[in-house]
C-alpha cells in the first residue's frame, strides 16, 4: 500500500462546483502555491500560441473559445492599437490558493479558468485602468468580473461555470 503525504483533493467551491472541469490533487508549497500531483494539467490544460496582444498562454480548454471570442470582439470593436493601450498582459494559469493563502480554496487560476488584466497596475485598492466597455464585453462573453466581488478584485475575470 502506498501513501503520499499531504495530498488532498481540492475542496469544492461553495458557490459553484468544478464538476466537469476537473479535480486537482495537490501538495501545498510555501506562499500559498501548490504543486499538482495528478493528471489534471495533461487532461484539461492547453497552450494557445496566439492570444491577441499577449502571445502564448496556458489555460483550461473550456476557457479557450470564450476568451478568444471576447478578445477578437474587443479588437474588432476598438482596434488593435487602442486595445493594446488597455490590455498588455493576461495572467491566466497559476497553481495557487485564493489570495495565496493556504487556508483558502484553490484559485480559479489554478484551474486555468481565470485571468488577471495587467496585474502589475490593477492591484486590489488601485484605480482600475480598463474601460467599463471592455469589462462589459468580458461579462457578455461569459466571465464574472472580480470588481463585482464582495472583496473587489478589479483585475480579475473568471469563467462562469456551467453546473449540472
Secondary structure as the mmCIF struct_conf table of DSSP 4:
data_model
#
loop_
_struct_conf.conf_type_id
_struct_conf.id
_struct_conf.beg_label_comp_id
_struct_conf.beg_label_asym_id
_struct_conf.beg_label_seq_id
_struct_conf.end_label_comp_id
_struct_conf.end_label_asym_id
_struct_conf.end_label_seq_id
TURN_TY1_P TURN_TY1_P1 UNK A 5 UNK A 6
STRN STRN1 UNK A 8 UNK A 9
HELX_LH_PP_P HELX_LH_PP_P1 UNK A 10 UNK A 13
BEND BEND1 UNK A 14 UNK A 16
TURN_TY1_P TURN_TY1_P2 UNK A 19 UNK A 21
STRN STRN2 UNK A 25 UNK A 28
HELX_RH_3T_P HELX_RH_3T_P1 UNK A 30 UNK A 32
STRN STRN3 UNK A 33 UNK A 33
STRN STRN4 UNK A 34 UNK A 36
BEND BEND2 UNK A 38 UNK A 39
HELX_RH_AL_P HELX_RH_AL_P1 UNK A 40 UNK A 44
STRN STRN5 UNK A 45 UNK A 51
TURN_TY1_P TURN_TY1_P3 UNK A 52 UNK A 54
STRN STRN6 UNK A 55 UNK A 60
HELX_RH_AL_P HELX_RH_AL_P2 UNK A 61 UNK A 78
HELX_RH_AL_P HELX_RH_AL_P3 UNK A 80 UNK A 86
BEND BEND3 UNK A 88 UNK A 88
STRN STRN7 UNK A 90 UNK A 91
STRN STRN8 UNK A 96 UNK A 97
HELX_RH_3T_P HELX_RH_3T_P2 UNK A 98 UNK A 100
TURN_TY1_P TURN_TY1_P4 UNK A 102 UNK A 103
BEND BEND4 UNK A 104 UNK A 104
HELX_LH_PP_P HELX_LH_PP_P2 UNK A 105 UNK A 105
STRN STRN9 UNK A 106 UNK A 106
HELX_LH_PP_P HELX_LH_PP_P3 UNK A 107 UNK A 107
TURN_TY1_P TURN_TY1_P5 UNK A 108 UNK A 112
STRN STRN10 UNK A 114 UNK A 117
BEND BEND5 UNK A 118 UNK A 118
HELX_RH_3T_P HELX_RH_3T_P3 UNK A 119 UNK A 121
TURN_TY1_P TURN_TY1_P6 UNK A 124 UNK A 125
BEND BEND6 UNK A 126 UNK A 126
HELX_LH_PP_P HELX_LH_PP_P4 UNK A 127 UNK A 128
BEND BEND7 UNK A 130 UNK A 130
HELX_RH_AL_P HELX_RH_AL_P4 UNK A 132 UNK A 140
TURN_TY1_P TURN_TY1_P7 UNK A 141 UNK A 142
STRN STRN11 UNK A 143 UNK A 145
HELX_RH_3T_P HELX_RH_3T_P4 UNK A 146 UNK A 148
BEND BEND8 UNK A 149 UNK A 151
TURN_TY1_P TURN_TY1_P8 UNK A 154 UNK A 155
STRN STRN12 UNK A 156 UNK A 159
HELX_LH_PP_P HELX_LH_PP_P5 UNK A 160 UNK A 162
#
